[in-house]
Every structure is written in structure tokens, then in C-alpha cells.
Amino acid sequence: MNFITENQIEYQAFFTFWHKKEAEIVVRFDAERHFTEGEKQEVFQQVATKIQWLEQHKEAVLEFLLKNEEVRELFEEAQEEREEEGEQAVSDEQFCEAVYLHNLYCEVGKEIACTFDIDTAPDYFLGHLVNIKLDDSYHLSLETISG
């Protein structure tokens, strides 16, 4: 994967996760701190490891989404709207098939903080994105629901 930049602080690449849509990957280095090329390459390697983990652990992400109370409430609200419009309810399996990784954002300072946005097609999040943090131990936690 090749990261490109225009300003030496923010780097961008694209990756197709889970055979779905292409996701933007952004790595942003703290402008207050100087990073050598070697340090940047080490960061890119760590980000590549996180990308590989996400690619190989879709089931863990789906399980997190299905078990998270806030995400579940959003999905159920979307279900109610669908039913009011005369559409059939969506099964958990259909929901999981609709999930895709929208983008991955890594902020680099003393440590690397990575979050990613999840979306669905068709839209089962009522126009929102679910933002999830991926920590260094590969634990997932909900950051926010935006949109």
C-alpha cells in the first residue's frame, strides 16, 4: 500500500476491506513533533498491521456492532422506520451483509490512535456513521455515532 501526501503531515491511501467499497485511510502526524522518515515508515508498518487485522477480523467487528447497545438502538430505530414505510424488517444476517468499513483514521503523536467509521448499504444507520476505536491490543470501543 502506498501512502501519498501533499504536506508531509497527512498521508492518504485507499484499501478495499471485506471485498466491499474502497475505504480511505488517513495517517496524520502531529505537526508539533518532528518524525524522521524511518519513524514514519515504522508508523506505516503499524498501520498496515491494523489494516490487516481489520481485514481478517470482520466477524469481530460485526459482533461488536450487534452487541453494542447504542448501535443496536440505532439499528432498531431504522427497523421501525422501515416497518412504518411498509418494508420488511432486516435480519441480523442482512445487516451484517450490508456493513462496510467507510474509512480509517490514525492520529500519530507519542502513540498511534486509530478509529474507523462503519456504514451500511443499504442505510441501516439513518444516515449516521458508527465510529469505533481500535486500540493497540486490538480491542474495539465505540467512540461516537455521527452524522
N, C-alpha and C positions, 0 to 999 in steps of 0.2 A: 504494500500500500504506500502510495506516495503522498506526502503532505505538501501542500503548496502554501505560499504566504506572499503577502504584499508588504508586510511591515515588520517582520521578524518577531512579532509578539503573538499574533494569532495565525494558526495554521489550520488548513482545512483539507479534508479528504472525503471520499464517499465509499460506502460499503453497503452491499445488499445483504441484510440479515434475514435468515429463515426463508430464503427464496421468495421474499416479498418485495416491497418497494425499496428503492435506494435511499439510504439514510445519510444525512450529512454528519460528519464527525468534525468537531472543532476542538482544538487544543490551544488554550490561551495561557501564555506565560505571564507572570507578574512583571509588569513594566518597571517596577521599582528595583527589581533584582536582576543581576546580570547572569545569564546562563551561557556556558560555553557550548560549542557545537556538540561536544561529547556528552554533556549533560542533557542537551535536547534529544540526542539520539537515544539515550537511556530512557527518557520520558516516553518517546515514541514507541520504544520496545515495550514498556509497561502498559501503555495504552493499547498496543496490539494484543497483549496478553488479555486485557479486559475485553477487547472485541472478540477474541477467540472464545473466551469464557461465555460471553453472551450468546454467541452463535451456537455453542454446544449445549447451552442450558436454557433453551426456550421453555421447557417444561417447568423449571424453577420459577421463571418469570410469570408464566401463566398461573401456576399455583399461588404465587404471591398475590396476583391480581384477584383471583377468585376468593381468596381468604381475607383480603384486606377489607375492613368494614366500610371505609369511606368509598372505595372503588365499587364495592358491592352495592352500596346505596345509590351511587350514580347510575350503575347498570340497571338496577331495579326501577329507578325513575324513568330511564329511557324505555324500559319494558312497558311501563304503564302508559307512556305516551304512544307507543306503537299500538297497544291494545285499544286505546281511545280512538286511534285513527283506523281501526278495523284490521290491523295487521296481526299476524301470528306472533306469539311470544318466541323469543330466541332461546335456544338451549345453551347450556354451558359449552357444549361442543361447538356449536355455531359461533358463539362468542370467541372461543379460542382460535378458531379458524380465521376470524376477522382481525385479530390482533397483529399489529406490526410495530416495529421499532422506527420511530419518526426521526430521532436524532440522538447523538451522544455528545455531551459537552464536558470537557475536562479542564478544570482550572488548576494551574500549576503555580505553587508558591513553595513553601517549605515541604509541602506534601502535594499529592495529586488528588483532587476531589472530582469524582466523575458522577454525573447524573445523566439520565436518558429519559426521553419522552416516549410514551406509548400512545398509540392511536388505534382506531379500528376502521375498517372499510368493509361493509357499510358502518356508518357512525352509530356506535352504541354508547358514546360518552357525551352526547348532547353538545357537540362542538368543542368539548374540552380536550386537553391533553393530560395524561397522568404522568407526573414527573417523579422518577424513582432514583434514589441514591444507591450506587454500588460502591461499597467500601473496600478497603484493601484485603479484607478477609472474605470477600465475595458474599456479604450479607446484603440483602435488599431492604430498603426502608422507604416509605412514602415521604417525598419532600413536599409536594403540593399537587393540587388539581387546578390547572389554569385554563383560561380561555373564556 
